[in-house]
């Protein structure tokens, strides 16, 4: 067997044993990648891989810039009637690992509020698996966890379990998306106004052929719908027709070659006269800048691109990305406050909290020049 694999497994086995023996308790901070690397005489890449695998198992969760922590409900817990006391545990159920995007700032905002009230926030990744999400929500409800902060994979899936929680007055708050058919409190960014401002910004630069692109379909999320509606309103108010040929949603299928897909989409948009693009998020916008360069299309000389999120990497791209900033920390903070109000005061009031966004101007947008492409 490869020696590096043996050392990698040693780290995993050591941490798992320490967690199972309760030496490391829920919420405890684990040794850093550097500390583990020094302890076991391995590279930091090896120790990082071990922590990543434990995070994928749900045994630990990771907060960028802070470290790795023990999850509250791990793989070692029994599923019989001898469950531990979770009355001060608040699971955060989300689609992806906390290293993805700005979610670590949501965790930081929620954790700060929870800690002040004596609660522990426990992060659980569902890996974009609807069944896994359903099981997690059921499990935490049955374990009588204090409440749940939920980042839904889709606001059109798992409605039956969400309805169960609602009918039983179980404390739950969603972020990023909300359920239009259920009065469950939520905290989201002002996706409508953020997109509206982004499109108006491009219009003021002289763009009239402005595309709207999303990897996912419009029915997948309220966030996508609201960003699209903001796009439409800005065009309408400026007497610019909405051109279906410039609206591309659900463009990325599972296992697609994103580079190839984006190139084909971009070629079609350019053929139809597009001079500006609003991407559904910074990942999509940054990918478009990359493939534009490969196609010999200059940004912003020939094409302006604007994203959504204001993720850290955007400012370091070859062409720093103009984007719409979400206040992730505030989203986490407000979600925690709403949930704790439900838990501690028995409030059943339905709250809709919409957090303002902000346009961040960088270098990926420029003045439209007629006939330049």
C-alpha positions in Angstrom: 0.0 0.0 0.0 1.2 3.5 -0.8 2.9 5.1 2.2 1.1 8.4 1.8 -2.2 6.7 1.9 -1.2 4.9 5.1 -0.3 8.2 6.7 -3.5 9.8 5.4 -5.6 7.1 6.9 -3.7 7.4 10.2 -4.8 11.0 10.5 -8.4 10.1 9.7 -8.4 7.2 12.2 -6.8 9.3 14.9 -9.4 12.1 14.6 -12.3 9.7 14.3 -11.2 7.9 17.5 -10.7 11.2 19.4 -14.2 12.3 18.3 -15.8 9.0 19.1 -14.2 8.9 22.6 -15.5 12.5 23.1 -12.1 13.9 23.6 -13.1 16.3 20.9 -16.7 17.3 21.6 -19.3 18.9 19.3 -18.2 22.4 18.5 -14.6 21.8 19.5 -11.9 23.1 17.3 -9.6 20.5 15.8 -5.8 20.7 15.2 -4.9 22.7 12.1 -3.6 21.2 8.9 -0.2 22.4 9.9 -0.4 20.9 13.3 -1.6 17.6 11.9 1.1 17.6 9.3 3.9 18.2 11.9 2.4 15.5 14.2 2.3 12.8 11.6 5.3 13.9 9.5 3.3 14.4 6.3 2.7 17.3 3.9 -0.1 19.8 4.5 -1.8 18.4 1.4 -2.1 15.0 3.1 -3.5 16.5 6.3 -5.8 18.8 4.3 -7.2 15.8 2.4 -7.9 13.9 5.6 -9.9 16.9 7.0 -11.7 17.3 3.7 -12.8 13.6 3.8 -14.0 13.9 7.4 -16.0 17.0 6.4 -17.6 15.1 3.5 -18.7 12.4 5.9 -20.4 15.1 8.1 -18.1 14.3 11.0 -16.6 17.7 11.1 -17.2 21.1 9.4 -14.7 23.6 8.2 -14.8 27.4 8.3 -12.3 29.2 6.1 -10.0 31.4 8.0 -11.0 29.8 11.3 -10.4 26.1 11.2 -12.1 22.7 11.5 -14.8 21.9 14.1 -16.6 18.7 15.3 -20.2 18.4 14.1 -22.8 17.8 16.6 -24.6 14.9 15.0 -21.8 12.7 13.6 -21.7 9.2 12.1 -20.9 7.8 15.5 -24.3 8.7 17.1 -26.7 5.9 17.7 -30.1 6.0 16.0 -32.0 4.3 18.8 -33.9 5.9 21.7 -30.7 6.7 23.6 -30.0 9.8 21.7 -28.0 12.6 23.2 -29.5 15.9 24.3 -29.7 18.2 21.3 -31.8 20.9 22.8 -29.0 23.5 22.4 -27.8 22.2 19.1 -28.9 24.1 15.9 -28.1 22.2 12.7 -27.4 24.3 9.6 -28.4 22.1 6.6 -26.9 23.2 3.3 -26.3 21.8 -0.2 -22.5 22.1 -0.2 -19.3 22.3 1.9 -18.7 25.5 3.8 -15.6 26.2 1.8 -17.9 26.9 -1.2 -18.6 30.6 -2.0 -19.5 33.0 0.8 -21.2 30.4 3.0 -18.5 30.5 5.6 -19.5 34.1 6.3 -23.1 33.0 6.8 -21.8 30.4 9.3 -19.7 33.0 11.0 -22.6 35.4 11.4 -24.9 32.7 12.7 -22.3 31.2 15.0 -21.6 34.5 16.6 -25.3 35.0 17.6 -25.7 31.4 18.6 -22.7 31.4 20.9 -23.9 34.5 22.7 -27.0 32.6 23.6 -25.3 29.3 24.6 -26.2 27.4 21.4 -23.9 25.4 19.1 -24.3 25.7 15.4 -23.6 22.4 13.6 -23.0 22.4 9.9 -24.3 19.5 7.7 -23.7 19.2 3.9 -26.1 17.3 1.7 -24.0 17.2 -1.4 -26.9 18.4 -3.6 -28.7 15.2 -2.8 -32.5 15.8 -2.3 -32.9 12.4 -0.5 -30.0 13.2 1.8 -31.5 16.6 2.5 -34.9 15.1 3.3 -33.4 12.5 5.7 -31.3 15.2 7.5 -34.4 17.4 8.1 -36.4 14.4 9.4 -33.5 13.3 11.6 -32.9 16.6 13.3 -36.7 17.0 13.9 -36.9 13.6 15.5 -33.8 14.3 17.6 -35.5 17.4 18.9 -32.7 19.7 17.9 -33.5 23.2 19.0 -34.2 24.4 15.5 -32.8 24.4 12.0 -31.3 26.9 9.6 -31.9 25.5 6.2 -30.3 26.4 2.8 -32.6 24.5 0.4 -31.2 22.7 -2.6 -34.4 23.7 -4.3 -37.5 25.5 -3.1 -39.6 23.1 -5.2 -38.3 19.9 -3.6 -39.0 18.3 -0.2 -42.1 20.3 0.3 -43.7 17.4 2.3 -41.1 17.5 5.1 -41.1 21.3 5.2 -44.9 21.2 5.5 -44.5 18.7 8.3 -42.2 21.0 10.2 -44.4 24.0 9.6 -47.6 22.2 10.8 -45.8 21.1 13.9 -44.6 24.6 14.6 -41.0 23.5 14.5 -38.5 26.4 14.6 -36.9 26.6 11.1 -35.6 29.5 9.0 -34.5 29.3 5.4 -31.8 31.3 3.7 -31.0 32.0 0.0 -34.4 30.6 -1.1 -37.9 30.6 0.3 -41.0 28.4 -0.1 -43.7 30.4 -1.9 -46.4 27.9 -0.8 -45.4 27.8 2.9 -45.2 30.7 5.4 -41.8 29.7 6.7 -39.6 32.6 7.8 -36.6 33.3 5.6 -33.6 35.5 5.1 -32.5 36.3 1.6 -30.6 38.9 -0.4 -32.5 41.5 -2.3 -32.0 39.5 -5.5 -34.5 41.5 -7.5 -33.0 44.9 -6.7 -29.4 43.6 -7.1 -30.1 42.3 -10.6 -32.1 45.5 -11.4 -29.2 47.7 -10.4 -26.7 45.5 -12.4 -28.7 45.8 -15.6 -29.3 49.5 -15.2 -25.5 49.9 -14.7 -24.9 48.2 -18.1 -27.7 50.3 -19.8 -26.0 53.5 -18.5 -22.8 52.3 -20.2 -24.8 52.1 -23.5 -25.6 48.4 -23.6 -28.9 47.4 -25.1 -28.3 43.8 -26.0 -27.9 42.4 -22.5 -28.0 38.7 -21.9 -29.1 36.8 -18.7 -27.4 33.5 -18.0 -28.0 30.8 -15.3 -26.6 27.3 -15.0 -29.9 26.3 -13.3 -33.4 26.5 -14.5 -35.7 29.4 -13.4 -38.1 26.9 -11.6 -35.2 25.7 -9.4 -35.0 28.7 -7.1 -36.7 31.9 -6.0 -33.2 33.6 -6.1 -33.0 32.8 -9.8 -36.5 34.0 -10.5 -36.1 37.2 -8.6 -32.8 38.0 -10.4 -34.5 37.4 -13.7 -37.5 39.6 -12.8 -35.1 42.4 -11.8 -33.4 42.0 -15.2 -36.7 42.2 -17.0 -37.9 45.3 -15.0 -34.7 47.2 -15.8 -35.1 46.5 -19.6 -38.8 47.4 -19.6 -38.2 50.7 -17.8 -35.6 51.6 -20.4 -37.8 50.6 -23.4 -35.5 47.7 -24.3 -37.4 44.6 -25.6 -36.8 41.4 -23.7 -35.2 39.1 -26.3 -35.6 35.3 -25.5 -32.5 34.6 -27.5 -30.5 36.5 -24.9 -31.9 34.6 -21.9 -30.2 31.3 -21.3 -31.2 29.3 -18.2 -30.6 25.7 -17.3 -27.5 25.7 -19.6 -25.4 23.3 -17.5 -26.5 19.7 -17.3 -24.9 17.1 -15.0 -21.4 16.0 -16.0 -21.3 18.6 -18.8 -18.0 20.1 -20.0 -18.6 23.6 -18.7 -15.8 25.1 -20.9 -17.4 23.6 -24.0 -21.0 24.6 -23.0 -20.1 28.2 -22.2 -18.2 28.6 -25.4 -21.2 27.5 -27.5 -23.5 29.7 -25.5 -21.2 32.7 -25.8 -20.7 32.2 -29.6 -24.5 32.2 -30.0 -24.9 35.3 -27.9 -22.2 37.2 -29.7 -23.9 36.2 -33.0 -27.1 37.7 -31.7 -25.4 41.0 -31.0 -24.9 40.7 -27.2 -22.6 43.3 -25.7 -23.3 42.8 -22.0 -24.0 39.7 -19.8 -25.4 39.3 -16.4 -24.3 36.0 -14.9 -26.4 34.4 -12.2 -23.3 34.2 -9.9 -19.6 35.0 -9.8 -18.6 31.4 -10.8 -20.6 31.6 -14.1 -19.4 35.2 -14.8 -15.7 34.3 -14.2 -16.0 31.2 -16.5 -17.5 33.5 -19.2 -14.5 35.8 -18.9 -12.2 32.8 -19.3 -13.9 31.4 -22.4 -14.2 34.8 -23.9 -10.5 35.2 -23.8 -10.1 31.7 -25.4 -12.4 32.8 -28.2 -10.5 36.1 -28.7 -13.2 38.3 -27.3 -11.9 41.0 -25.0 -13.5 41.9 -21.7 -14.5 44.7 -21.4 -13.4 45.9 -24.8 -15.9 43.8 -26.7 -18.0 42.3 -24.0 -19.0 43.5 -20.5 -19.6 40.8 -17.9 -21.2 41.3 -14.4 -21.6 38.6 -11.7 -23.5 38.2 -8.5 -22.2 37.4 -5.0 -18.9 39.3 -4.7 -16.8 36.3 -3.8 -13.2 36.9 -2.9 -11.6 35.4 -6.0 -13.4 37.9 -8.3 -11.1 40.8 -7.5 -8.1 38.6 -8.5 -9.2 37.5 -11.9 -7.3 38.5 -15.0 -10.1 41.0 -15.5 -11.4 41.9 -12.0 -15.1 41.2 -11.9 -17.8 43.8 -11.5 -20.5 42.1 -9.4 -23.4 42.5 -7.0 -22.4 42.0 -3.4 -24.4 39.8 -1.0 -23.9 40.5 2.7 -23.5 36.8 3.8 -22.5 37.6 7.3 -25.7 39.6 7.9 -27.8 36.8 6.4 -26.3 34.4 8.9 -26.7 36.8 11.8 -30.4 37.7 11.0 -31.3 34.0 10.4 -29.9 33.1 13.8 -31.7 36.0 15.5 -35.1 35.0 13.9 -34.6 31.3 14.8 -33.6 32.1 18.4 -36.7 34.3 18.8 -38.8 31.4 17.7 -37.0 29.0 20.1 -36.8 31.2 23.2 -40.0 33.3 22.9 -42.3 30.8 21.2 -43.0 33.2 18.4 -44.8 31.8 15.4 -44.8 35.1 13.4 -43.8 34.8 9.7 -40.8 37.0 8.9 -39.5 37.8 5.5 -36.1 39.4 5.8 -34.5 40.8 2.7 -30.9 41.9 3.0 -29.8 44.8 0.7 -27.2 44.2 -2.0 -24.5 46.5 -3.3 -23.0 47.0 -6.8 -19.2 46.5 -6.8 -17.6 48.2 -9.8 -14.4 46.7 -11.1 -12.9 46.2 -14.6 -15.2 43.7 -16.4 -17.7 46.3 -17.6 -17.1 49.0 -20.1 -18.8 51.4 -22.5 -20.8 49.8 -25.3 -19.5 50.7 -28.7 -21.9 50.2 -31.6 -20.8 47.5 -34.0 -17.6 46.7 -32.1 -18.1 42.9 -32.3 
